[in-house]
Amino acid sequence: MHKFKILISFLFSITFYYNTSAQSDTALIRSHLKTLTKTPQFRNHSNIDQLNLTADYIRNIFQKSTNSVSVQEYNVNQKTYKNIICSFGTENKRRIIVGAHYDVCGDQEGADDNASGITGLLELSRLLKGKKLNYRIDLVAYTLEEPPYFRTEFMGSYIHAKSLKESKAEVFGMISLEMIGYFKDEAKTQSYPLGVLAVKYGNKGNYITLVKKFGSGEFVDQFSKNFKASKSILAKTFASPPSLPGIDFSDHLNYWKFDYDAMMITDTSFYRNKNYHQKTDTMETLDIPRMGKVIDGVYNGLISLKP
């Protein structure tokens, strides 16, 4: 009888551990991923009509949760590209940016890179609807993160970060959601830019990474602690100089350029997911339940921030 009670207590603790912060809807996640990836054309810079259809879908989903939705247009080579922005807690002066890009590299579906990040934004918009917040939160869907525009001033995130600086917006911090859906529990499914890092972080691709640079500020530190405290998913913090390969391979790099406190949440991209920039990057390869747990962690990390 005593052993039975111990077993029941153990099972309850496991259920409690995994369900306390459960918020995301996996059916909606699947639906968004399907809409974003199973498209007539690929979401790359050449297919402007498809990019616009994707932007329209994102805007329509955002509008279900808030009246504060806007489109930031800019021109590149006589084509008009769009960032889609929705805001919550607009009564607050200090703001947080959570961003992800909706374009892909070349002719492929780009499920993990980066329909997963965009789906994260869409779910966050649903979760944030009507919530009382300590900060303004802007969810931003960027275009032109991928080559040939990566590291140029035509990246949607550069356009957005620059506009914040020019308008003197009070930005507390920024989060880039970059590939959040690929997980593996088997040994030797995780690699690193430096092999010695496997000693500290392990060789299983079963966690999400909170990536920050040395000298990160109050926002990154506080959010990272909140995310890990939510215990929604196994999370590991990775701090590094910006020169380490991969640490700045997403939209947060443009906020660093304007001296904003920024970080990336990622499954580590090509260090784990060998479908990176390949036709095999499809939604069927993603771990949707764990992807939902990442979104839960972001949500709990945001609403737990103190003013």
Buried (B, 14 or more C-beta within 10 A) or exposed (E): EEEEEEEEEEEEEEEEEBEEBEBBBEEBBBEBBEBBBEBEBBBBBEBBEBBBBBBEBBBEBBEEBBEBBBEBEBEBEEEEBBBBBBBBBBEBEBBBBBBBBBBBBBEBBBBBBBBBBBBBBBBBBBBBEEEEBBBBBBBBBBBBBBEEBBBEEBBBBBBBBBBBBEEEBEBBBBBBBBBBBBBBEEEEBBBBEEEEBBEEBBBBBBBBBBBBBEEBBEBBBBBBBBBBBBBBBEBBBBBBEEEBEBBBBBBBBBBBBBEBBBBBBBBBBBBBBEBBBBEBBBBEBBBBEBBBBBBBBBBBBBBBBEE
